[in-house]
Amino acid sequence: MPIAKPYETAALVAQVRATWAFDRLCDRLGDDSLGDMAEAILEAASRFASEVLTPLNPAMDREGCRIEDGRVKTATGHAEAYAAFRDGGWPTLEKSVDHGGQGLPLLLWAAAQELFDRACVAFGMLPSSQGAAVRLLEAHADEAIKAEWLPKLTSGEWASSIIISEVEAGSDVGRIRTQAQTSADGRWAITGEKNWITFADHDLTERIGHCVLARTPGAAQGAAGLSLFLVPSVLEDGSRNAVQVRRLEEKMGLHGSPTCAVGFEGATAQLIGREGRGLSQLFAMITQMRLSVGVQGLGVAAGAAETARAYAEERRQGGAPDRQPVTLDAHADIRRLLLLGRARVETLRGLVYATAVQADLAMLERDPAARAEAEALTAWFLPLVKTLGGEAAFDTANEAIQVMGGAGYVRDWPVEQYLRDGRVFTIYEGASGMQALDLVHRRLWRDEAKGLNAFLRLARDEIELAEAGPPRQALASALDCLDSAADQLRRWRNKPWDAEAGAFAFLQLAGLCATGWIALRLIRLGDDGLRAAGGYWLSDLAPRASLEYARILAGGQGLAAFAALAAG
Ligand SMILES: Cc1cc2nc3c(=O)[nH]c(=O)nc-3n(C[C@H](O)[C@H](O)[C@H](O)COP(=O)(O)OP(=O)(O)OC[C@H]3O[C@@H](n4cnc5c(N)ncnc54)[C@H](O)[C@@H]3O)c2cc1C
């Protein structure tokens, strides 16, 4: 049977306290009770997750959402769970006190959100869009829109959706065709078709604010011609706006979260911020959105690893025929899989927390140099956290299924759902290939490697603190590969084909170095379990880093075989 007891939170609190720059965060907040607060919040989050969300998860997966009388109806029990989430104040955690939020740092939000996502990742899809919309409106909306929307979005009374994608405009956002026309009252009217939209309609809140990217008349081609609009589902007079869900996608996973094809038929809208600045304005939400996906991956990976560990402790199979069979975790290959899963989860968690702290400091630091460094580190870590989170969810669920054999493949256990739910994390919010391009084009070339250099400094400082031995040597050698690979990619700035051919390997190498840095910190600061996880992660880090390094250096040559493939 699936495990439904509250999650163990003491280890998470210890890791929160051990996060790099945690003391500086407490200092900048002027609050030394952050660790105690983490303890209380995580305990309450764990209770909510296990009591409300864990039982809902398989039910939502089986029932899914449907369209009834032209509206999206969520699965049985979803509305009650959402009401309990809202009434418990959970949507307010990291939101600004100016609009009724608790103003807590992203670090505490991320730590609590992992537990919710571990219990039911589809449930978290709506609060994630709400959080993104709050960031957008806070940064760019006029005062009247802020006053109307921010308190209600903060409390969770109203919801929001983020509407960018179209059939012809997925990764290539600049091809968006949805049109915005001015109307007589100074408002705008939106017309077009959007695809893949999460929670574009539902029965969980009375009103939804759709944040929509559209093209204004005479706007430039490409991304520069896009503007951002707020389209309310219900107008001030109580009538429904001209927004219609045409279809729900039938997906591999995340069945509890409706993914909608949406039509806008002259829907009433208000411009947010400046015309033609829509895409750049979206960057206001990117930190929390990408961090959200990393946290989703962490939640799913942690759930899968823990389920496999508990199963392997109980299930008996193999051993001498004249004796009672041994438990699965007595076998070398099963130990390998369990160690790998645990090490991946612990290092990812450390990186998620470290990124959240840097994102918090980027808002809190008053000294311009310290602020710039926190911003650069956040921007460096985000594509790594987003991609590694997505990969961790799928890989760890896959290994958990392997550990559990046939039991892992059937629906009595949650791991097959983890695998299906988690597969999308490397696709939405910027597919992995696009994250890799971001790292090379923006972080390395445009930002002149400020984030990378800041990371190399702090990782080498950690090496200085570490005991001599193979783990320390492993990270040092991976960092040398990263440094040297970055030099090669800089030299290829005028040969983008070579650089882009190695971009994904560069992302992987940067991810190995970031998690390797965390692993070395776990060895220095963690308890026995964390030290073991850190040591295991570093045990083969150097050869893995060398392999990615070789792939980067191969550049476009590595792809020369494609022509023959295409001809064949
Ligand atoms: C469950 C789900 C929920 C979603 N929710 C939302 C939502 O709420 N709002 C919203 O607006 N969208 C949403 N999306 C859409 C999502 O953001 C897109 O699927 C994503 O941006 C990728 O676009 P695409 O699917 O068209 O893939 P494509 O753009 O066709 O990309 C396919 C592959 O090609 C690669 N690729 C594309 N272009 C390049 C390039 N120039 N260089 C290198 N590689 C490239 C990509 O990395 C990817 O691996 C959701 C999608 C799903 C599946």
The ligand as a Tripos MOL2 file, in Angstrom:
@<TRIPOS>MOLECULE
LIG
   53    58     1     0     0
SMALL
NO_CHARGES

@<TRIPOS>ATOM
      1 C1          1.0780   19.8370  -19.3560 C.3       1 LIG1
      2 C2          1.4520   21.1150  -20.0210 C.ar      1 LIG1
      3 C3          1.1040   22.3180  -19.4380 C.ar      1 LIG1
      4 C4          1.4160   23.5320  -20.0690 C.ar      1 LIG1
      5 N1          0.9930   24.7040  -19.5100 N.ar      1 LIG1
      6 C5          1.1700   25.8730  -20.1960 C.ar      1 LIG1
      7 C6          0.6070   27.1010  -19.7200 C.ar      1 LIG1
      8 O1         -0.0120   27.1500  -18.6580 O.2       1 LIG1
      9 N2          0.7760   28.2220  -20.4640 N.ar      1 LIG1
     10 C7          1.4480   28.2060  -21.6570 C.ar      1 LIG1
     11 O2          1.5500   29.2530  -22.2850 O.2       1 LIG1
     12 N3          1.9990   27.0500  -22.1420 N.ar      1 LIG1
     13 C8          1.8730   25.8940  -21.4470 C.ar      1 LIG1
     14 N4          2.4000   24.7200  -21.9360 N.ar      1 LIG1
     15 C9          3.1370   24.7340  -23.2010 C.3       1 LIG1
     16 C10         4.6380   24.5580  -23.0040 C.3       1 LIG1
     17 O3          5.1800   25.7370  -22.4720 O.3       1 LIG1
     18 C11         5.2460   24.1730  -24.3900 C.3       1 LIG1
     19 O4          4.9010   22.8270  -24.6010 O.3       1 LIG1
     20 C12         6.7520   24.3650  -24.4100 C.3       1 LIG1
     21 O5          7.0530   25.7320  -24.4280 O.3       1 LIG1
     22 C13         7.4010   23.7060  -25.6310 C.3       1 LIG1
     23 O6          6.7490   24.1010  -26.8080 O.3       1 LIG1
     24 P1          6.2600   22.9830  -27.8480 P.3       1 LIG1
     25 O7          5.4930   21.9610  -27.0770 O.co2     1 LIG1
     26 O8          5.5700   23.6550  -28.9640 O.co2     1 LIG1
     27 O9          7.5850   22.2890  -28.3540 O.3       1 LIG1
     28 P2          8.5200   22.8070  -29.5530 P.3       1 LIG1
     29 O10         8.7460   24.2680  -29.4380 O.co2     1 LIG1
     30 O11         8.0060   22.2630  -30.8410 O.co2     1 LIG1
     31 O12         9.8930   22.0990  -29.1630 O.3       1 LIG1
     32 C14        10.0830   20.6830  -29.3400 C.3       1 LIG1
     33 C15        11.5360   20.3600  -29.0270 C.3       1 LIG1
     34 O13        12.3930   21.0860  -29.8990 O.3       1 LIG1
     35 C16        13.3450   21.8450  -29.1530 C.3       1 LIG1
     36 N5         13.5600   23.1420  -29.7990 N.ar      1 LIG1
     37 C17        12.6250   24.0000  -30.2580 C.ar      1 LIG1
     38 N6         13.2070   25.0970  -30.7680 N.ar      1 LIG1
     39 C18        14.5330   24.9450  -30.6180 C.ar      1 LIG1
     40 C19        15.6740   25.7490  -30.9160 C.ar      1 LIG1
     41 N7         15.5640   26.9580  -31.4590 N.pl3     1 LIG1
     42 N8         16.8910   25.2620  -30.6210 N.ar      1 LIG1
     43 C20        17.0380   24.0670  -30.0350 C.ar      1 LIG1
     44 N9         16.0080   23.2610  -29.7070 N.ar      1 LIG1
     45 C21        14.7620   23.6900  -29.9960 C.ar      1 LIG1
     46 C22        12.7480   22.0220  -27.7580 C.3       1 LIG1
     47 O14        13.7720   22.1450  -26.7680 O.3       1 LIG1
     48 C23        11.9320   20.7480  -27.5970 C.3       1 LIG1
     49 O15        12.7380   19.7310  -27.0550 O.3       1 LIG1
     50 C24         2.1260   23.5150  -21.2880 C.ar      1 LIG1
     51 C25         2.5040   22.2890  -21.8610 C.ar      1 LIG1
     52 C26         2.1680   21.1060  -21.2490 C.ar      1 LIG1
     53 C27         2.5820   19.8200  -21.9090 C.3       1 LIG1
@<TRIPOS>BOND
     1     1     2 1
     2     2     3 ar
     3     2    52 ar
     4     3     4 ar
     5     4     5 ar
     6     4    50 ar
     7     5     6 ar
     8     6     7 ar
     9     6    13 1
    10     7     8 2
    11     7     9 ar
    12     9    10 ar
    13    10    11 2
    14    10    12 ar
    15    12    13 ar
    16    13    14 ar
    17    14    15 1
    18    14    50 ar
    19    15    16 1
    20    16    17 1
    21    16    18 1
    22    18    19 1
    23    18    20 1
    24    20    21 1
    25    20    22 1
    26    22    23 1
    27    23    24 1
    28    24    25 2
    29    24    26 1
    30    24    27 1
    31    27    28 1
    32    28    29 2
    33    28    30 1
    34    28    31 1
    35    31    32 1
    36    32    33 1
    37    33    34 1
    38    33    48 1
    39    34    35 1
    40    35    36 1
    41    35    46 1
    42    36    37 ar
    43    36    45 ar
    44    37    38 ar
    45    38    39 ar
    46    39    40 ar
    47    39    45 ar
    48    40    41 1
    49    40    42 ar
    50    42    43 ar
    51    43    44 ar
    52    44    45 ar
    53    46    47 1
    54    46    48 1
    55    48    49 1
    56    50    51 ar
    57    51    52 ar
    58    52    53 1
@<TRIPOS>SUBSTRUCTURE
     1 LIG1         1 GROUP 0 **** ****
